[in-house]
Amino acid sequence: WDGVFSALDVARALCSIDSGLEVARTGADQLRVSMVMKTLECVPRCRPGDTLKDAFRLLLRSHQGAVLIADEEHGVHQGLVTPRCALQAFADGTPHSCTVVEWLRKQGATPGGHPREVTPDVPLLDAALTMTERCVHHLLVKAKGSAPAVGVISSLDLARGIAAVRCHAPLASLGWLAASRGPHAASLW
């Protein structure tokens, strides 16, 4: 083994592209965050008052890489809980009974001012740069202003989006996913 390659490495590689021609070759200039993000319907949610243990359990059960912290009563999305959060909480000795919002505050993330955000109209290259600069795999997608979240984009979504630009195989592109959500979608799984 020479190392481990992750989807965040794809984001880093996109950020190191030097010329406009190389950007055009990847197709990264054609894609926006809204084209590859997961919509909120696909993202598991927890409440700010839920415990970290509950949020981490939801991560495992949902087979997703992020859980949205959603205050549905006030229509506010306060951030994301990811597997990296679980590792950080474990390493810090954080009690399982700590609430999600308490833990976010301890980490320096304040509700409403979450540093892991992009807008849906942002080019994928800019999302890749944000992921790279902050060394994160997931970004909350929010419209400008104080609007609630509209989705989540991961470094894997970004990598799949770039791969789908030049790939004409239906299962390698993202179009099949949207098409499979019809009335018979349950039979596909």
Backbone hydrogen bonds, N-H to C=O, Kabsch-Sander energy under -0.5 kcal/mol:
donor,donor_aa,acceptor,acceptor_aa,energy
9,D,6,S,-0.9
10,V,6,S,-0.8
11,A,7,A,-1.5
12,R,8,L,-2.4
13,A,9,D,-2.3
14,L,10,V,-2.3
15,C,11,A,-1.7
16,S,12,R,-0.9
16,S,13,A,-0.8
17,I,14,L,-1.2
23,V,19,S,-1.9
24,A,20,G,-2.4
25,R,21,L,-2.2
26,T,22,E,-1.7
27,G,23,V,-1.3
28,A,23,V,-1.0
29,D,23,V,-0.6
30,Q,27,G,-1.8
31,L,27,G,-0.5
31,L,28,A,-0.5
33,V,122,V,-2.6
34,S,120,P,-2.5
35,M,32,R,-1.6
36,V,32,R,-0.5
36,V,33,V,-1.5
37,M,33,V,-1.9
38,K,152,V,-3.3
40,L,150,V,-1.0
42,C,39,T,-2.1
43,V,40,L,-1.3
46,C,68,L,-2.7
50,D,47,R,-1.8
52,L,98,C,-2.5
53,K,96,H,-1.5
55,A,51,T,-2.1
56,F,52,L,-3.0
57,R,53,K,-2.3
58,L,54,D,-2.1
59,L,55,A,-1.9
60,L,56,F,-1.9
61,R,57,R,-2.7
62,S,58,L,-2.4
63,H,59,L,-1.0
64,Q,59,L,-0.9
67,V,81,V,-2.5
68,L,44,P,-2.9
69,I,79,G,-2.8
70,A,46,C,-3.0
70,A,68,L,-0.9
71,D,76,V,-3.5
72,E,70,A,-1.1
74,H,71,D,-0.8
75,G,71,D,-1.0
76,V,71,D,-2.0
78,Q,69,I,-2.6
78,Q,76,V,-0.6
79,G,69,I,-0.7
81,V,67,V,-2.4
85,C,82,T,-0.6
86,A,82,T,-1.5
87,L,83,P,-2.1
88,Q,84,R,-2.5
89,A,85,C,-2.9
90,F,86,A,-2.4
91,A,87,L,-2.8
92,D,88,Q,-2.2
93,G,89,A,-0.6
93,G,90,F,-1.0
94,T,89,A,-2.6
98,C,95,P,-1.8
100,V,50,D,-2.7
101,V,48,P,-2.1
103,W,99,T,-2.4
104,L,100,V,-2.3
105,R,101,V,-2.0
106,K,102,E,-2.1
107,Q,103,W,-1.6
108,G,105,R,-1.3
109,A,104,L,-2.2
110,T,108,G,-0.6
113,G,110,T,-2.3
117,E,115,P,-0.6
118,V,140,L,-2.2
122,V,119,T,-1.6
124,L,31,L,-1.9
125,L,28,A,-0.5
126,D,123,P,-0.8
127,A,123,P,-1.8
128,A,124,L,-2.8
129,L,125,L,-2.0
130,T,126,D,-2.3
131,M,127,A,-2.5
132,T,128,A,-2.5
133,E,129,L,-3.0
134,R,130,T,-2.0
135,C,131,M,-1.0
136,V,131,M,-1.8
139,L,153,I,-2.7
140,L,116,R,-3.5
141,V,151,G,-2.9
142,K,118,V,-2.7
142,K,140,L,-0.6
143,A,148,P,-0.8
150,V,141,V,-3.3
151,G,141,V,-1.4
152,V,38,K,-2.2
153,I,139,L,-2.4
155,S,137,H,-2.2
158,L,154,S,-2.2
159,A,155,S,-2.3
160,R,156,L,-2.7
161,G,157,D,-2.5
162,I,158,L,-2.2
163,A,159,A,-2.4
164,A,160,R,-2.3
165,V,161,G,-1.0
165,V,162,I,-0.6
166,R,162,I,-0.7
167,C,163,A,-0.8
168,H,166,R,-0.5
172,A,169,A,-1.2
173,S,169,A,-1.1
176,W,170,P,-0.7
177,L,174,L,-0.8
178,A,174,L,-1.2
179,A,175,G,-2.2
180,S,176,W,-1.5
181,R,178,A,-1.2
182,G,179,A,-0.6
185,A,182,G,-2.0
187,S,184,H,-1.1
188,L,184,H,-0.6
188,L,185,A,-1.3
189,W,185,A,-0.6
189,W,186,A,-0.9
